[in-house]
Amino acid sequence: MKVLDVKNITIGFKDRFGFTPMVRDLSFSIDKGEVLSIVGESGCGKSITAYSILKLMDPHISEIRGDGLMFGERNLLSATESEMQQIRGKNISMIFQEPMSSLNPVFSIGAQLTDICTLHTGDSKKQAWQYGIELLKRVHIPSAGECMHKYPHELSGGMRQRVLIALALVSPSLEMLIADEPTTALDVTIQAQILNLLDELRKETGLTLLMITHDLGVVATLSDRVMVMYAGRKVEEGSLADILNNPSHPYTQGLLSSLPIKQHERLAENRPMFAIPGNVPSLKAISEACPFSDRCDRVISECKQAFPSEAAISDTHRAWCNVLDEGIKDA
Amino acid sequence: MPDQPVEENLVSVGNLSVSYGQARMSLGARQRFVAVDNVNFSVKKGSIVGLVGETGCGKSSIGRAILGLIPFSGKVSVAGKRIDAMSSEELKRHRLHMQMIFQDPLSSLNRRKSIKSLMRQSLQLQRIGSRKEQNDRISALIKEVGFDDSILTRYPHQFSGGQRQRISIARALTLHPSFIVCDEAVSALDVSVQAAIINLLLDLRKKHDLTYLFISHDLSVIELISDYIVVLYLGRIVEQGSKKAIMARQMHPYTQILFSTSPEPTTAQRTKKFQKIVSDIPQRNTVGEGCFFASRCPFVMDKCRKTYPKTFETADNQKVACWLYE
């Protein structure tokens, strides 16, 4: 069953010069209980995509166009702000990268938790406090009762991220969790704890998780399916094994080969490390062509004219490229 | 890495400690926060030493102390001269030999200055060369990092992150230093750009005979390019040794955890469980007499809680501060 079905949306910013698309013609869906990761480098549009699902971007400067943003039976594209308020935190919640700036520094953890608990569950303050302690225990915060009285600055980065996860899990009717770079600001040992926690929650509660990250190690730890984005476009999509073991798009291949962990052999042989030449293009300068065509070593003239159409590699694995490894695909 | 057998130490650090003042929190004496505590290591000429550790372990403080940018106690010598005994005037002259590359090039490059004037600054400060000689040196360096002269009139905001880092590298090289501290120099960059910058750093090392102290929290980068690895935890060195030795066998439990918790981009990672780590990194001022890692260590013994471990050395010069190896 599909929890979220994104149909052909384009997200962009409006200014006095018109509409500038940042993410183009994006379609994807997430099944219930699945973990989908969106991977890409900075500026590829992965965070904008996550924000757009909850319509968190300022409607005065941004716009989402397209065929639909189906959440169950509802189309979020036509939902009003007050309808969105009902969905945010209740059916879909989100955790952000910087746990310090997502918590209010002048309220205690307990106040912030009970606030949201009463909102989503309709419990009394007292019940909500108990429920809050329960939630903190569920995210493995030691001495949860004490933690309720603490303020965000008294907690370490890892603890704050746990509190944020607890806040995101408040609603009993939660259907999907969006995690935007949940461990990027954390140290590796703490990152491991948070990834363990997310994995545990997924197994215990069948949580549907949309994870946004740039770290392929994090992707490998949690995901069922992976979607690779480059400069506002989806370039490849497949199961975790498809992407890691059999990457097909030249960008995905380049990204995987530029990881430090894959380069030991080259350096041992005194060769330079593998690097993708050039820079990520500015989203403003992108034309209709394949955005990777400037950096691609397999570029052909078709790549410069239009964005490539979908090429199916297997049932689960798709790439948007004219020149896949198997040779040039048929038009 | 090959071509390493030069045995001369370019940098040596003995009993280095760095502490910062702390405002009085409540009644009682002012405390000083100890960021780096009795650290000893040396950097061989032409090698790359990787300094790795988590937030607050003092890795940046060590880098800054070696360049004389912050007050410290202990013996530090760079290129044959003791930094700790120098007057500020001497120190300024000595910075000809040592430079630094920072993590975030946008905040370390003055946005109001053109690339050319940014690069000229250090030459002017050190009064090196005529204006023409300065210009020649600048354009030669900017070519080496992959640009042409036309960018010299532009400003930092007109470049992408990777390009800015190239400019920072060129700027660090204007004085022809022999020793460069790279403080998280590639951490803020995307993977595809990161590789190109590391290539550049390795390339320049050969051309200019450079020695790097490479500070990073990213173990995958450290283990890729360093010849020697120093692992820090809460201001103290827990383990150090050649890359070969450490990669083959991580002795300190903290190093083991650090290695095992870095997720690898392989399908096997999906089913792998991370080693359980008991708790968070403690505050430096709350750890007692014993080993700082005792509260999180899976092999903790009674002794660990009471006395800080001595440093034990193996046959291939791997040093570890842990009672397990007594």
Contacts between the chains, C-beta under 8 A, distances in Angstrom:
chain1	res1	chain2	res2	distance
A	41	B	190	3.9
A	41	B	191	7.1
A	41	B	192	6.5
A	41	B	193	8.0
A	42	B	161	7.7
A	42	B	190	5.7
A	142	B	279	7.2
A	156	B	280	4.8
A	156	B	281	6.9
A	157	B	55	7.5
A	158	B	280	5.4
A	159	B	280	6.5
A	187	B	54	3.9
A	187	B	55	5.4
A	187	B	217	6.7
A	187	B	281	7.1
A	188	B	54	7.1
A	188	B	217	7.4
A	188	B	219	7.1
A	188	B	258	6.4
A	188	B	261	4.9
A	188	B	262	5.4
A	189	B	54	6.6
A	189	B	257	5.9
A	189	B	258	6.9
A	189	B	261	5.2
A	189	B	277	5.3
A	189	B	281	7.5
A	189	B	296	8.0
A	190	B	54	7.9
A	190	B	280	6.8
A	190	B	281	7.5
A	191	B	261	7.1
A	191	B	263	7.7
A	192	B	261	3.8
A	192	B	263	7.6
A	192	B	274	4.0
A	192	B	275	7.7
A	192	B	277	6.6
A	193	B	274	7.7
A	193	B	277	6.2
A	195	B	263	7.2
A	195	B	274	6.9
A	196	B	273	7.3
A	196	B	274	5.5
A	196	B	276	7.9
A	214	B	190	6.8
A	214	B	191	7.6
A	215	B	263	7.6
A	216	B	191	7.8
A	216	B	265	3.8
A	217	B	262	6.7
A	217	B	263	3.3
A	217	B	264	5.8
A	217	B	265	5.3
A	217	B	269	6.9
A	218	B	263	5.9
A	219	B	265	6.9
A	220	B	263	6.0
A	220	B	264	6.5
A	220	B	265	4.8
A	220	B	266	6.0
A	220	B	267	6.9
A	220	B	269	3.9
A	220	B	270	6.1
A	221	B	263	4.7
A	221	B	269	5.3
A	221	B	270	6.7
A	221	B	272	7.8
A	222	B	270	7.6
A	223	B	270	7.6
A	240	B	267	6.0
A	240	B	270	6.1
A	241	B	267	5.0
A	244	B	265	6.1
A	244	B	266	6.3
A	244	B	267	5.4
A	245	B	267	6.2
A	254	B	192	6.2
A	255	B	191	6.2
A	255	B	192	6.0
A	256	B	265	6.8
A	258	B	191	5.1
A	258	B	192	5.0
A	258	B	194	7.1
A	258	B	195	4.2
A	259	B	191	5.9
A	259	B	220	7.2
A	259	B	265	6.2
A	260	B	194	7.5
A	260	B	195	7.6
A	260	B	198	7.7
A	260	B	218	7.7
A	260	B	220	4.1
A	260	B	221	5.0
A	260	B	223	7.9
A	260	B	224	4.4
A	261	B	220	5.0
A	261	B	224	7.6
A	261	B	264	6.3
A	261	B	265	7.1
A	263	B	195	7.0
A	263	B	224	5.9
A	264	B	224	6.3
A	267	B	1	7.0
A	267	B	202	7.8
A	267	B	224	6.6
A	267	B	225	7.2
A	270	B	2	6.6
A	272	B	199	4.6
A	272	B	202	7.3
A	272	B	203	7.2
A	273	B	195	4.6
A	273	B	196	8.0
A	273	B	198	5.8
A	273	B	199	5.1
A	273	B	202	7.8
A	273	B	224	8.0
A	274	B	195	6.2
A	275	B	192	6.5
A	275	B	193	7.6
A	275	B	195	3.7
A	275	B	196	3.9
A	275	B	199	6.0
A	276	B	192	4.1
A	276	B	195	7.7
A	276	B	196	7.9
A	277	B	196	7.7
A	279	B	160	5.0
A	279	B	162	6.2
A	279	B	163	6.9
A	279	B	193	7.0
A	280	B	160	7.1
A	280	B	190	7.0
A	280	B	192	7.7
A	280	B	193	7.8
